[in-house]
Amino acid sequence: MNETPQIELDLDPQSLPSMLPEGPGVYLFKDSSGKIIYVGKAKNLKKRILSYLKPLGELPHKAGVMMSRAKGLDYILTTTDKEAFILESNLIKKHLPRYNIVLRDDKQYPWLRLDPGEPYPRLSIVRRIKKDGARYFGPFSSAHSVRSTLKLIDRIFQLRKCRGRIPPERSRPCLNFQLSQCLGPCALDVPTEVYKEFIEQVILFLEGRSQELIKELKKSMEAAVESLDFEKAARIRDQIKAVEKTVERQNVVSPKMEDQDVIGLAEKEGAFQIVILFIRKGYLSGSRNYLVKNEGGSSSEVMEAFLKQFYDRETFVPKHIFISESVDDLPAIMEWISDTAGKRVYIEQPSRGEKVRLVRMAVANAENLLLHRKEGTAGDVLAMAEAVLKLRKRPRIMECVDISNIHGSLAVGVVVSFLDGQPNKEGYRNFRVKGVEGIDDYAMMAEVISRRLTKGSLPDLLVVDGGKGHLQVVKKVVDGTMDKDPPDLVAIAKEDHKDEGEKVYIPGRKNPVNLRRDHPVLLLLMRIRDEAHRRAITYHRKLRGKAFTTSRLDFIPGLGAKKKRILLYHFGTLEAILGASEEDLAKVHGISRSLAKKIKMFLPPF
């Protein structure tokens, strides 16, 4: 499916109706500079787009503000409504339009991973889900909660704790075996079917099917008693008690022992608080909350955006989703989410009964969060930044550029992106500096900025890691590249003397901006600068590692990776190896005289 708009039109109310198709697709409004400011989808493009071409006073406030800036239109036809959903989602992620609701949640919630494909599976904590055939349980609300759960499982069930896909071979079992917390497959011949029983019990526990687990454990305990294995029966009895104690602490919120998501929304002064409650097998297992700024927008619009963006990236989608606000085109959204989840998913706004109680509980949580919301949110800080840095507009999208090199070699540049004050990983970019020789930070910065300005939509604010000199270089590149609507610029420099702290420079001002050390704007600039610095160092280390392992040594017959590492470890650098004599090479453990001779033959000195 093509993501590049194929049709470009002016917003001419006279000629536009005859040029618009009536099929499904995605439409994109652009401002005077050609920047995409809104992406939407429609079953009927012509009908939806024409609904915007009214006098501004007749439009909803947010739509009116958006259309006052819209100067151009693109649209993309799709074959089905479902394709339009996918394309709309991809374009919003790619362009981050100003007037779209973009769901932000930078927390990477922890999960428990269990790979049934391993001979003796173990539980591990991960923060990214992969399609690798493993089972994932979660998400957990915090690292503390997932560790507490893992600690409880380790105490109740006898799964191995050692790392690796296969247990390491030991002469005797580890301490966990002595504590009856592991079957000891590392040293003992443990039948896989016996170990599988424990795996099945752990899965029941993590899926919230505690009553089923207790029944299974009681059967096992009775069987152990009948076979006079009283030690095993006592151990299972302790397991049952531990599970029952855990069940007592859980909160039953639904008599129907089903998997459900309950989404509540509250609004105050253009801020929308969303709370989603995760109910698994009738028990409340966790929650997440999102704060969305949508001044002039509606609750229905926010709920629709949340459904389309949240369930586009979730691994597990329950069969039933209850929402507190009505949503337009709900059947199409439900069909799209069902297709994404690979099963039938039902979304409804309940009007009576037990479902309404659950939705009200989610709304009450959202209202409570909104009521006690602290000042100094991202929107407040961005408003401060607009004022104190003399910016032309609020910097929703900020990018920072940093350079990393060692004496001019392997120079790299990186760009990190922040959206509404939070990292936006999709906007991160890496650059290899190609046109600069030697140590010239200004030239390297100029090259990276010049290349960045030609790639994709630009940020509202470009942050430079450096002082006035770096800022002047960047401003010269921007002025020479862009004719209109360039990003605002600011530089932040860490002074050598600790007493002087951080200095912030803006174009047209000789002295740095006076910001106290705990000023929210300074802290935000330091945060994005530090993230760029971290990214640059990580990327540079990665390239250095590749350069270290890929060298002229790779082309020597008979010199494998192990012996190459031995040589590099012994001599330290490739240059030292090149300067070593045949006798010096032969003295290295693992390098024979014939191989040393071959190395000298293929590696003549510089």
BAGURO-381691 format. One record per residue (C-alpha): z, y negated, x; residue in three letters. Coordinates in steps of 0.1 Angstrom, whole numbers, padded with zeros to 4 digits, always signed. Example, Ala and Ser with C-alpha at 12.3 -4.5 7.8 and 13.67 -1.06 7.14 Angstrom:
+0078+0045+0123ALA
+0071+0011+0137SER
// end
This chain:
+0000+0000+0000MET
-0011-0033+0014ASN
+0017-0059+0020GLU
-0006-0087+0029THR
-0015-0111+0001PRO
-0051-0108-0007GLN
-0055-0138-0030ILE
-0045-0174-0022GLU
-0046-0200-0051LEU
-0036-0236-0057ASP
-0012-0242-0086LEU
-0038-0258-0108ASP
-0028-0253-0144PRO
-0064-0258-0155GLN
-0083-0233-0134SER
-0054-0208-0127LEU
-0054-0190-0160PRO
-0090-0178-0157SER
-0083-0165-0121MET
-0052-0145-0127LEU
-0053-0107-0135PRO
-0032-0091-0162GLU
-0022-0060-0142GLY
+0011-0052-0124PRO
+0018-0067-0090GLY
+0038-0091-0069VAL
+0035-0129-0067TYR
+0046-0153-0039LEU
+0052-0190-0042PHE
+0047-0211-0011LYS
+0058-0246-0001ASP
+0036-0273+0015SER
+0039-0257+0049SER
+0028-0223+0037GLY
+0063-0208+0039LYS
+0071-0182+0012ILE
+0099-0195-0009ILE
+0100-0169-0037TYR
+0088-0134-0043VAL
+0087-0118-0077GLY
+0072-0088-0095LYS
+0056-0085-0129ALA
+0041-0060-0153LYS
+0016-0087-0162ASN
+0009-0111-0134LEU
-0010-0136-0155LYS
+0017-0138-0182LYS
+0046-0141-0157ARG
+0030-0167-0134ILE
+0019-0189-0163LEU
+0055-0189-0176SER
+0063-0210-0145TYR
+0036-0236-0151LEU
+0055-0257-0176LYS
+0070-0292-0173PRO
+0100-0289-0150LEU
+0124-0301-0177GLY
+0115-0270-0198GLU
+0123-0245-0170LEU
+0157-0232-0161PRO
+0174-0253-0134HIS
+0168-0230-0105LYS
+0132-0223-0115ALA
+0126-0260-0119GLY
+0139-0268-0084VAL
+0118-0240-0069MET
+0086-0251-0087MET
+0092-0287-0075SER
+0087-0274-0040ARG
+0060-0248-0048ALA
+0025-0259-0037LYS
+0006-0226-0034GLY
+0005-0191-0048LEU
-0005-0156-0035ASP
-0005-0124-0055TYR
-0010-0087-0047ILE
-0022-0063-0074LEU
-0006-0029-0075THR
-0017+0002-0093THR
+0017+0009-0109THR
+0048-0010-0119ASP
+0068+0013-0095LYS
+0046+0002-0066GLU
+0053-0034-0075ALA
+0091-0027-0072PHE
+0087-0013-0037ILE
+0064-0040-0025LEU
+0087-0068-0039GLU
+0117-0052-0021SER
+0098-0050+0012ASN
+0085-0086+0010LEU
+0120-0100+0002ILE
+0134-0082+0032LYS
+0106-0094+0054LYS
+0104-0130+0044HIS
+0139-0138+0031LEU
+0126-0164+0006PRO
+0149-0193+0000ARG
+0150-0189-0038TYR
+0154-0151-0039ASN
+0188-0135-0041ILE
+0192-0116-0008VAL
+0220-0090-0009LEU
+0241-0093+0023ARG
+0266-0067+0034ASP
+0268-0064+0072ASP
+0296-0039+0072LYS
+0284-0005+0082GLN
+0308+0017+0062TYR
+0320+0049+0078PRO
+0310+0083+0066TRP
+0321+0119+0074LEU
+0292+0140+0086ARG
+0290+0178+0083LEU
+0260+0198+0096ASP
+0257+0232+0079PRO
+0229+0241+0104GLY
+0255+0244+0132GLU
+0269+0279+0138PRO
+0305+0264+0135TYR
+0301+0230+0118PRO
+0326+0202+0125ARG
+0334+0169+0109LEU
+0325+0137+0126SER
+0327+0100+0118ILE
+0294+0081+0117VAL
+0283+0047+0105ARG
+0246+0055+0100ARG
+0231+0081+0077ILE
+0200+0100+0089LYS
+0178+0124+0071LYS
+0187+0153+0094ASP
+0198+0180+0069GLY
+0235+0172+0074ALA
+0259+0165+0046ARG
+0274+0130+0044TYR
+0306+0122+0025PHE
+0316+0086+0017GLY
+0313+0057+0021PRO
+0349+0051+0031PHE
+0362+0015+0026SER
+0375+0012+0062SER
+0378+0031+0095ALA
+0415+0036+0087HIS
+0407+0054+0054SER
+0382+0077+0070VAL
+0404+0086+0099ARG
+0433+0093+0075SER
+0411+0116+0055THR
+0399+0134+0087LEU
+0435+0137+0099LYS
+0445+0153+0066LEU
+0416+0177+0067ILE
+0424+0187+0103ASP
+0460+0195+0091ARG
+0450+0215+0060ILE
+0418+0233+0072PHE
+0410+0251+0104GLN
+0378+0235+0114LEU
+0371+0230+0151ARG
+0376+0195+0166LYS
+0357+0199+0199CYS
+0325+0179+0203ARG
+0290+0193+0206GLY
+0267+0213+0183ARG
+0280+0246+0198ILE
+0317+0251+0208PRO
+0322+0251+0245PRO
+0330+0284+0261GLU
+0367+0286+0271ARG
+0388+0314+0286SER
+0416+0307+0261ARG
+0418+0286+0228PRO
+0429+0250+0229CYS
+0461+0235+0215LEU
+0447+0231+0180ASN
+0445+0269+0178PHE
+0482+0272+0188GLN
+0490+0247+0160LEU
+0471+0268+0135SER
+0446+0239+0130GLN
+0416+0257+0144CYS
+0402+0292+0143LEU
+0393+0290+0180GLY
+0356+0299+0180PRO
+0354+0285+0216CYS
+0373+0315+0229ALA
+0376+0341+0201LEU
+0350+0361+0182ASP
+0352+0343+0149VAL
+0328+0357+0122PRO
+0306+0329+0108THR
+0313+0341+0072GLU
+0350+0336+0077VAL
+0344+0301+0091TYR
+0320+0294+0063LYS
+0349+0299+0038GLU
+0367+0270+0053PHE
+0335+0249+0053ILE
+0331+0255+0015GLU
+0368+0245+0010GLN
+0363+0213+0029VAL
+0332+0204+0009ILE
+0351+0209-0024LEU
+0378+0187-0011PHE
+0355+0159+0000LEU
+0335+0161-0032GLU
+0367+0154-0051GLY
+0366+0189-0067ARG
+0403+0194-0059SER
+0411+0215-0090GLN
+0383+0240-0081GLU
+0396+0241-0045LEU
+0432+0248-0057ILE
+0419+0277-0079LYS
+0400+0292-0049GLU
+0430+0288-0026LEU
+0453+0305-0052LYS
+0428+0335-0054LYS
+0428+0338-0016SER
+0466+0336-0015MET
+0469+0364-0041GLU
+0445+0385-0022ALA
+0464+0380+0010ALA
+0497+0390-0007VAL
+0480+0422-0021GLU
+0469+0431+0014SER
+0504+0424+0027LEU
+0491+0396+0050ASP
+0521+0374+0043PHE
+0515+0351+0072GLU
+0481+0342+0059LYS
+0495+0338+0023ALA
+0521+0314+0036ALA
+0495+0293+0054ARG
+0473+0292+0022ILE
+0504+0282+0002ARG
+0510+0253+0025ASP
+0473+0243+0020GLN
+0477+0243-0017ILE
+0508+0221-0015LYS
+0490+0196+0007ALA
+0460+0194-0016VAL
+0482+0191-0047GLU
+0501+0162-0030LYS
+0468+0145-0022THR
+0456+0149-0059VAL
+0488+0133-0071GLU
+0481+0101-0052ARG
+0445+0098-0066GLN
+0439+0076-0096ASN
+0421+0094-0125VAL
+0401+0067-0142VAL
+0377+0088-0163SER
+0384+0119-0183PRO
+0348+0129-0178LYS
+0348+0145-0144MET
+0315+0130-0134GLU
+0301+0108-0106ASP
+0297+0072-0118GLN
+0292+0038-0104ASP
+0307+0009-0123VAL
+0294-0026-0115ILE
+0313-0058-0127GLY
+0302-0094-0122LEU
+0321-0127-0124ALA
+0307-0162-0120GLU
+0323-0195-0110LYS
+0305-0227-0100GLU
+0273-0210-0088GLY
+0291-0182-0070ALA
+0287-0147-0083PHE
+0312-0120-0073GLN
+0301-0084-0077ILE
+0325-0054-0075VAL
+0312-0019-0076ILE
+0336+0009-0082LEU
+0328+0044-0070PHE
+0341+0071-0094ILE
+0336+0106-0081ARG
+0345+0136-0103LYS
+0366+0113-0125GLY
+0386+0098-0096TYR
+0383+0063-0082LEU
+0373+0070-0046SER
+0365+0035-0034GLY
+0348+0001-0040SER
+0327-0026-0024ARG
+0324-0063-0032ASN
+0296-0088-0026TYR
+0296-0126-0030LEU
+0262-0141-0040VAL
+0254-0178-0041LYS
+0228-0185-0068ASN
+0233-0221-0080GLU
+0214-0226-0113GLY
+0207-0189-0116GLY
+0219-0165-0143SER
+0242-0135-0142SER
+0214-0113-0155SER
+0192-0123-0125GLU
+0220-0116-0100VAL
+0227-0081-0116MET
+0190-0072-0115GLU
+0187-0083-0078ALA
+0218-0062-0070PHE
+0205-0031-0086LEU
+0171-0033-0069LYS
+0185-0040-0035GLN
+0217-0019-0034PHE
+0201+0013-0047TYR
+0171+0009-0025ASP
+0192+0017+0006ARG
+0220+0040-0007GLU
+0218+0077+0002THR
+0238+0090-0028PHE
+0231+0077-0063VAL
+0252+0090-0092PRO
+0237+0101-0124LYS
+0254+0073-0144HIS
+0256+0036-0136ILE
+0274+0012-0159PHE
+0268-0026-0156ILE
+0285-0056-0171SER
+0254-0077-0176GLU
+0222-0071-0194SER
+0191-0068-0173VAL
+0154-0075-0181ASP
+0130-0046-0177ASP
+0159-0021-0174LEU
+0137+0010-0182PRO
+0114+0002-0153ALA
+0143-0003-0129ILE
+0159+0029-0141MET
+0127+0048-0136GLU
+0122+0034-0100TRP
+0158+0042-0090ILE
+0155+0077-0104SER
+0123+0082-0084ASP
+0141+0069-0052THR
+0171+0092-0058ALA
+0150+0122-0067GLY
+0168+0128-0100LYS
+0173+0113-0134ARG
+0196+0082-0132VAL
+0209+0064-0163TYR
+0218+0027-0163ILE
+0235+0011-0193GLU
+0255-0018-0204GLN
+0281+0000-0226PRO
+0294-0016-0258SER
+0323+0006-0267ARG
+0346+0034-0257GLY
+0357+0047-0223GLU
+0327+0032-0205LYS
+0336-0004-0216VAL
+0371+0001-0202ARG
+0357+0010-0168LEU
+0333-0020-0168VAL
+0362-0043-0178ARG
+0382-0030-0149MET
+0353-0038-0125ALA
+0349-0073-0140VAL
+0387-0079-0137ALA
+0385-0070-0100ASN
+0355-0094-0095ALA
+0373-0122-0114GLU
+0404-0117-0092ASN
+0384-0119-0060LEU
+0366-0150-0072LEU
+0398-0167-0082LEU
+0415-0161-0048HIS
+0383-0167-0028ARG
+0392-0186+0004LYS
+0377-0219+0014GLU
+0355-0220+0044GLY
+0329-0195+0032THR
+0295-0192+0047ALA
+0281-0218+0023GLY
+0308-0243+0032ASP
+0303-0238+0070VAL
+0265-0242+0066LEU
+0270-0274+0047ALA
+0293-0287+0075MET
+0266-0277+0101ALA
+0240-0296+0081GLU
+0262-0327+0083ALA
+0277-0327+0118VAL
+0245-0315+0135LEU
+0223-0340+0116LYS
+0200-0313+0103LEU
+0172-0319+0078ARG
+0184-0290+0056LYS
+0211-0264+0053ARG
+0206-0238+0080PRO
+0205-0206+0059ARG
+0184-0188+0085ILE
+0195-0194+0121MET
+0181-0178+0152GLU
+0193-0179+0188CYS
+0173-0173+0219VAL
+0187-0160+0252ASP
+0172-0149+0286ILE
+0184-0122+0309SER
+0172-0113+0344ASN
+0184-0103+0379ILE
+0170-0127+0405HIS
+0139-0132+0384GLY
+0131-0095+0380SER
+0127-0076+0347LEU
+0132-0109+0329ALA
+0136-0105+0291VAL
+0142-0127+0262GLY
+0158-0119+0228VAL
+0160-0136+0195VAL
+0189-0128+0171VAL
+0189-0139+0135SER
+0217-0149+0111PHE
+0213-0152+0074LEU
+0239-0173+0055ASP
+0262-0171+0085GLY
+0260-0133+0090GLN
+0238-0112+0113PRO
+0204-0102+0099ASN
+0193-0073+0121LYS
+0158-0072+0106GLU
+0152-0106+0122GLY
+0161-0094+0158TYR
+0133-0095+0183ARG
+0129-0085+0220ASN
+0104-0100+0245PHE
+0094-0090+0280ARG
+0087-0122+0300VAL
+0052-0118+0314LYS
+0039-0152+0327GLY
+0068-0163+0349VAL
+0073-0153+0385GLU
+0106-0158+0404GLY
+0137-0175+0390ILE
+0128-0202+0365ASP
+0150-0201+0334ASP
+0132-0231+0318TYR
+0098-0215+0321ALA
+0111-0182+0308MET
+0127-0199+0278MET
+0095-0218+0271ALA
+0074-0186+0271GLU
+0098-0168+0248VAL
+0100-0198+0224ILE
+0062-0202+0224SER
+0057-0165+0215ARG
+0084-0166+0189ARG
+0068-0195+0171LEU
+0037-0174+0165THR
+0055-0145+0149LYS
+0065-0145+0113GLY
+0083-0171+0092SER
+0105-0195+0112LEU
+0142-0202+0109PRO
+0158-0234+0096ASP
+0178-0238+0128LEU
+0169-0226+0163LEU
+0199-0223+0186VAL
+0193-0224+0224VAL
+0217-0208+0248ASP
+0219-0236+0274GLY
+0224-0273+0280GLY
+0204-0305+0276LYS
+0177-0293+0300GLY
+0170-0261+0280HIS
+0170-0281+0248LEU
+0144-0305+0261GLN
+0122-0277+0272VAL
+0124-0260+0238VAL
+0118-0293+0220LYS
+0087-0299+0241LYS
+0073-0264+0232VAL
+0081-0268+0195VAL
+0066-0303+0193ASP
+0035-0291+0211GLY
+0031-0260+0188THR
+0040-0271+0153MET
+0024-0299+0134ASP
+0048-0299+0104LYS
+0081-0286+0092ASP
+0094-0275+0126PRO
+0129-0258+0128PRO
+0159-0280+0137ASP
+0172-0275+0173LEU
+0206-0273+0188VAL
+0218-0261+0222ALA
+0252-0247+0231ILE
+0264-0245+0267ALA
+0295-0228+0281LYS
+0309-0252+0307GLU
+0321-0239+0341ASP
+0355-0255+0337HIS
+0377-0239+0311LYS
+0393-0272+0301ASP
+0359-0286+0291GLU
+0351-0257+0267GLY
+0318-0255+0248GLU
+0293-0283+0247LYS
+0268-0287+0218VAL
+0237-0308+0222TYR
+0212-0320+0196ILE
+0179-0338+0201PRO
+0180-0376+0204GLY
+0216-0378+0215ARG
+0227-0383+0251LYS
+0263-0370+0248ASN
+0273-0337+0233PRO
+0285-0335+0197VAL
+0323-0339+0195ASN
+0336-0307+0179LEU
+0372-0295+0182ARG
+0376-0260+0197ARG
+0385-0244+0163ASP
+0358-0262+0143HIS
+0340-0237+0120PRO
+0306-0249+0130VAL
+0313-0245+0167LEU
+0327-0210+0161LEU
+0296-0201+0142LEU
+0273-0214+0170LEU
+0294-0195+0196MET
+0292-0163+0175ARG
+0254-0164+0173ILE
+0251-0173+0209ARG
+0274-0144+0220ASP
+0254-0120+0198GLU
+0222-0132+0215ALA
+0239-0127+0249HIS
+0251-0092+0240ARG
+0216-0083+0228ARG
+0199-0097+0259ALA
+0222-0078+0282ILE
+0218-0045+0263THR
+0180-0048+0263TYR
+0179-0057+0300HIS
+0202-0027+0309ARG
+0179-0004+0289LYS
+0148-0016+0308LEU
+0167-0014+0341ARG
+0176+0022+0333GLY
+0139+0030+0326LYS
+0128+0013+0358ALA
+0155+0032+0378PHE
+0144+0066+0365THR
+0106+0059+0365THR
+0095+0053+0400SER
+0073+0066+0428ARG
+0096+0096+0431LEU
+0081+0109+0398ASP
+0048+0117+0415PHE
+0062+0139+0443ILE
+0054+0176+0436PRO
+0085+0198+0435GLY
+0109+0169+0431LEU
+0125+0174+0397GLY
+0148+0151+0377ALA
+0180+0167+0392LYS
+0170+0163+0428LYS
+0157+0128+0421LYS
+0191+0119+0408ARG
+0207+0134+0439ILE
+0186+0113+0462LEU
+0192+0081+0442LEU
+0229+0088+0441TYR
+0230+0095+0479HIS
+0209+0066+0491PHE
+0216+0041+0463GLY
+0181+0026+0460THR
+0144+0035+0462LEU
+0140+0012+0492GLU
+0167+0032+0511ALA
+0150+0064+0504ILE
+0117+0050+0516LEU
+0134+0039+0549GLY
+0152+0072+0555ALA
+0138+0096+0581SER
+0128+0132+0574GLU
+0160+0143+0591GLU
+0182+0120+0569ASP
+0165+0134+0538LEU
+0170+0170+0549ALA
+0208+0164+0553LYS
+0211+0156+0516VAL
+0226+0186+0497HIS
+0198+0203+0478GLY
+0169+0188+0497ILE
+0152+0214+0520SER
+0133+0206+0552ARG
+0099+0213+0535SER
+0108+0190+0506LEU
+0119+0163+0529ALA
+0086+0165+0547LYS
+0068+0163+0514LYS
+0088+0133+0503ILE
+0078+0114+0535LYS
+0042+0124+0530MET
+0041+0110+0495PHE
+0064+0080+0502LEU
+0052+0061+0532PRO
+0075+0032+0540PRO
+0067-0003+0528PHE
// end
